[in-house]
Amino acid sequence: MTDKSNVPVPEILDPEECWDLLGQTGVGRLAVIADGHPDVFPVNFKVDGDTLVFRTGSGTKQQAIQSDATVALEADAVSSQFGLAWSVVVKGKAAETTPTGPDLDDIRRALFPWQGVGQEYFIRITPESVTGRRFTMNAPLLWQASLDEATRAGLE
């Protein structure tokens, strides 16, 4: 029999908590269907009311959004210091939009593309569902190395 005493039990987050967490981060993974197969891309995003916005250029993401605008975006965080982890998934429709008004202009400027250029499409995800989980990690499950050390080790 397997000992499940060390398996973290997820706390189901309500939508308000999910939006609060999404507002505290700006990087997630966008899942789209491209050529009949799932594909995942890192994106930087901002919360705008009850929607998410991000920028992209011509290519796979933009073409997938034009052909099948149903997407999923997942954002998460892990704190080894506090023994907490969370994950939020937003599923919904994505469509190109035009940044207008002072709020969207501020968001557009904040979404500076990682590549620096070529991100001319401004995309808004209008959620059909927002779900989230929070995990408290018991002592045996805590990270032995800081996230910075783990990341650095993966790059060496």
N, C-alpha and C positions, 0 to 999 in steps of 0.2 A: 504494500500500500504506500502511496506517495504522501509525504508529510507536506501539508498545505499551510502550515502555520506561518511560513515565511512569505507566502504569496500575498502581494498587496491587494486589498479590496478596493475597487474604484468607488469614488464618490461621484455620483451623477450630478452634474452642474446644471443649474437652470439657465435659460437663455441670457438673462441679465448678467450673470457671472461670466458666461462665455464671452459676451461683448466686452466686459471689463478687461478680461484677459487678452482678447484680441487687440484692444486699445493699448496694451502695455508692450506689445511686440510689433514688429514691422516686417518680419520675414516668415514666409510660409512656403508650402509646396502646393502648386496648382496641378490638379489631375484633369486631363482632357482625354477625349477619344480622338486619336489621329490615325487615319488609314485603317479604321476598324479595330485598333488596339489601344489599350490605355497607355498614356505617357504622363510623366510627372516632371515638373519644372520648378526650380526655385524662383520665387518672385518676392519683391518688396511691395507691401501694400499699406493702405491706410483705411481706417474705419471712417465712414461718412454716414452718419445717422445709423440706419439699420442695413447698410450696404457696405461692401468692400470695394475699393478701387485700386487699380494698379496700371502700370504702363507696360506696353510691349511693342515690339517692332514687327515687321513682316516676317512670317515664318510659320512654324508648326503651331504655336499657341494661337496666333491670330487666325490662321486658316481653320483650326479646329473650332474656335469660337464662332466663326462665321457659318460653318457647316452644321454644327451641333452644339448649341450654346449651353448645354447642361454640363456643369463643371463641379468639382469639389476642391476646396482649399482647406488644408490642414496646417495648423500652427501649434507649436508646443514649446515647452521649456522644462528643464530639469535643474533643480537646485540640490546639489550634493550637500551643501552646507546645512540646509534645513530638512533634507530628506523628503522633498516634495517633487512631484512631477505632474504636469497637466497636458492635456491635448484637447483641442477644439477643432471640429470639422464643420465647415459651412458647405452646404450643397444647394445649388440653385442655378439660375439662368445668368449667363454672362452676355453682355452686349457692349458694343462700342458706344461711347458717350462723348459729349463735348464738355470740357471743363468751363463752366461759366460761373460768374459770381465770385465774391471774395473768398468764400470758404473753399470752393473747388480750386481756385487759383492757388491758394496756399497749399492745398493737398498736391496739386500738380507739381509745384516747386519742390515739395518735400519728397516726391517720388523720383528723385534723380536716378536715372538708369545706371546700373552697375557698369555697363559698357561705356557709358558717357555720352553716346549718341545713338540715333537710330531707333528710338522708342516712341514713335509718333502716335501710336494708338493708345487711347485712354479707355480702359475697360472697367465696367461696373458689374459686380456680382450682386444680384438681388436674390437673397436666400429663400429657399423653400423649407429648409430645416437648418437648425443650428444646434449641435450637440457637443457635450464636453464631458470629460472625466478628469478627476484629480486623484492622484495616488500618493499615499503616505508610505514611504519605503521603510521597512523595519531595518534594524541595524545590520543584519547580514547582507541586505541588498544594497546598502549604501555604496556609492562609488568609492573605490580605494584611492583613485587619483582624481585631482581636480579636473573639471571639464577642460580647462585650458591645457593642462598637461596631456590629457587624452587626445585632444585635437592636435597638439603639436606632435605627439608621438605618431599619429596617423599620417602626418605630412612628411616625416623624416624618412 
